[in-house]
Amino acid sequence: MEEQRHSEETGRFLLAADKLSKMDKRVRLLLDPRRFPNMSGVMGALVSHVLGMDPPAAEPTIVELTTTSDGMLLARNEGDCGFNEFIGGASDYKKNWERLITMPEVGLTQDEIDYVRRRYHEAANLKEVGK
């Protein structure tokens, strides 16, 4: 009985992981910076980092983001030992992110929008600033 319950739980977990994997692939395809010729290089690098694109779809290659206490977004680029890249106001980039993911032309579902919002929030290390 215990084995059967464990097997059912594992099956649900694997199904959820498979769905997430499909969602990840679809989101990466729909939000690939190369689809948006007018997207800035910095925004493209941010999108590429947040979605975990490997290889990155834009330069510079951001490996980590942080939000400062005064609401600024900083990036650590590949090969750097610190957050040497000033991106700008975290709230400005959050607005740009929201515009991008909610554009009807992009075609994200509500579940996908919620998913990429969480990814952005986690990647940008957002606390109270810029929520």
C-alpha positions, 0 to 999 in steps of 0.5 A: 500500500505504501509503495503504491502511494509512493509510486503515485506521488512520484508519477504526479511529480514526474508529470508536473516536471514534464509539464514544466519542461514543456512550459520552459521550452515554449516560454523560451521559444516565445520570448527568445530575444532574437524574435524581437529586433527592437529589443535592447541588448541589455533587455535581451541579456536579461530575458536570456538570463531569467529564462535560463537560455543555454546558450544565451540568446544575447550578449552580455551573458548575465550570470547573476542579478541583484537588486540594491536597497535603493531599487537599482538592478545590477548584473554580474556578467560571465567572467566578472567577479562582482556586480559590475554592470549597472542595468538601471531601475529595477522597477523600470525593467519590471515594467518592461518585463511585464509589457513583454510577457503580456503582449498579445503577439507573444502568445503566452498563456496565463499560466506561462505569464505567472511562471515567467513573473516568478522566474523574473522575481527570483532572478532579480532577487526582488524583495520589497523594492520593485514588486 
